[in-house]
Amino acid sequence: MKYVKDSETAKEIVQDAFLGLWEKRDTIDMERPVKSYLAMVIHNKCTNYLRDNRKFDQYILNIEELLEVPGYEGPDKLIENELEAKIDAAIQELPAKCREIFVLNRYENLKYQEIAHKLDISVKTVETQMSKALQHMRIRLAEYISFIAALFFTYFDT
């Protein structure tokens, strides 16, 4: 509700998130907190909904704007900068095509179908490359998982 400002849409987004969790139950690491996974998925679905429906000003779609929480003082800037550098380094380690697909999806918010069309490849290839990229990112950023989870718990518990 905080983002989409519509009860029915909010319910639909949450239901889609739980359905996605159920459909991916075999590939999700259930030793990690499910709450943080759902929070991230719901956040992304809200962002996509706002982008696709353009009901709000463009600035709302800025991730920094969405992550600002009144009264919450962010983590140490040094840790933030270190994490950002690690993410950038992990992305640079990806093979060129895999990196391109990852960036198009995660930073330019293109859907798999849109990426496939833009790069003249199959959707299955996009899925495979994204799977490889995400696995690589999980491994490379494993030491930061607790920090990232803390950010989500702090944000979504307020």
C-alpha positions in Angstrom: 0.0 0.0 0.0 2.9 2.4 0.8 4.0 2.4 -2.8 1.0 1.5 -5.1 -1.7 3.3 -3.0 -4.3 0.8 -4.1 -5.5 -2.0 -1.8 -6.4 -4.5 -4.6 -3.1 -3.9 -6.4 -1.2 -4.3 -3.2 -3.0 -7.6 -2.5 -2.3 -8.8 -6.0 1.4 -8.0 -5.7 1.7 -9.8 -2.4 -0.2 -12.8 -3.8 2.1 -12.9 -6.8 5.2 -12.8 -4.5 3.9 -15.8 -2.5 3.1 -17.6 -5.7 6.6 -16.9 -7.0 8.0 -18.2 -3.8 6.0 -21.4 -4.1 7.0 -21.9 -7.7 10.7 -21.4 -7.0 10.7 -23.3 -3.7 13.1 -25.9 -5.1 15.7 -23.3 -6.1 15.5 -20.9 -3.1 17.9 -21.4 -0.3 15.4 -21.9 2.6 18.2 -21.6 5.2 18.1 -17.8 4.5 15.3 -15.7 5.9 12.2 -16.0 3.7 11.0 -12.7 5.0 13.9 -10.8 3.4 13.3 -12.7 0.1 9.6 -11.8 0.0 10.4 -8.2 1.0 12.8 -7.8 -1.9 10.4 -9.5 -4.4 7.4 -7.3 -3.2 9.6 -4.2 -3.4 10.6 -5.0 -7.0 7.1 -5.9 -8.0 5.9 -2.5 -6.7 8.6 -0.7 -8.5 7.7 -2.5 -11.7 4.0 -1.8 -11.2 4.7 1.9 -10.8 7.0 2.0 -13.8 4.5 0.1 -16.0 1.5 2.1 -14.9 3.2 5.5 -14.5 0.6 6.6 -11.9 3.2 8.5 -9.9 6.0 11.0 -10.6 9.2 9.5 -12.1 11.2 10.4 -9.0 9.3 7.8 -7.0 10.9 5.1 -9.0 14.3 6.1 -7.9 15.5 3.3 -5.6 17.2 5.7 -3.2 13.9 7.5 -2.8 12.1 4.2 -2.1 14.6 3.1 0.5 14.6 6.3 2.5 13.0 5.6 5.9 12.3 8.5 8.2 14.1 8.2 11.5 16.5 5.5 10.2 20.1 6.4 10.0 21.7 4.4 7.3 24.7 2.1 7.9 28.2 3.3 8.0 29.1 5.1 4.7 32.3 3.1 4.5 30.4 -0.2 4.6 28.0 1.1 1.9 30.9 2.2 -0.3 32.7 -1.1 0.2 29.5 -3.0 -0.6 29.0 -0.9 -3.7 32.6 -1.5 -4.8 32.1 -5.3 -4.3 28.9 -5.3 -6.3 30.6 -3.4 -9.2 33.6 -5.8 -9.0 31.4 -8.9 -9.1 29.5 -7.5 -12.1 32.7 -6.8 -13.9 33.8 -10.4 -13.4 30.9 -11.7 -15.3 31.4 -12.7 -18.9 30.5 -9.9 -21.3 27.2 -11.2 -22.6 26.2 -12.4 -19.1 27.1 -9.0 -17.7 25.1 -7.2 -20.4 22.0 -9.2 -19.7 22.3 -8.7 -15.9 22.7 -5.0 -16.3 19.8 -4.7 -18.7 17.6 -6.6 -16.3 18.7 -5.2 -12.9 19.7 -1.7 -13.8 17.6 -0.9 -16.8 14.6 -2.9 -15.5 14.0 -4.7 -18.8 12.0 -7.9 -18.7 13.5 -11.2 -20.0 11.4 -11.0 -23.2 12.5 -7.4 -23.8 16.2 -8.3 -23.3 15.8 -11.3 -25.7 14.3 -9.1 -28.3 16.9 -6.3 -27.9 19.8 -8.8 -28.1 18.2 -11.1 -30.7 18.6 -14.1 -28.5 16.1 -16.6 -27.0 14.3 -15.9 -23.7 15.7 -19.2 -22.5 19.3 -17.9 -23.1 18.4 -14.8 -21.0 17.1 -17.0 -18.2 20.2 -19.1 -18.3 22.5 -16.2 -18.3 20.6 -14.5 -15.4 20.7 -17.6 -13.4 24.5 -17.8 -13.9 24.9 -14.1 -13.0 22.7 -14.4 -9.9 24.6 -17.4 -8.7 27.9 -15.6 -9.2 26.6 -12.6 -7.3 25.4 -14.8 -4.4 28.8 -16.4 -4.1 30.8 -13.1 -4.4 28.5 -11.2 -2.0 28.0 -14.0 0.5 29.9 -12.2 3.2 27.5 -9.2 2.9 24.2 -11.2 3.1 23.7 -10.4 6.8 24.3 -6.7 6.1 21.9 -6.7 3.2 19.3 -8.6 5.2 19.7 -6.2 8.1 18.9 -3.3 5.7 15.7 -5.0 4.5 14.6 -6.0 8.0 15.2 -2.5 9.3 13.4 -1.0 6.3 10.4 -3.4 6.2 9.9 -3.6 10.0 9.3 0.1 10.4 
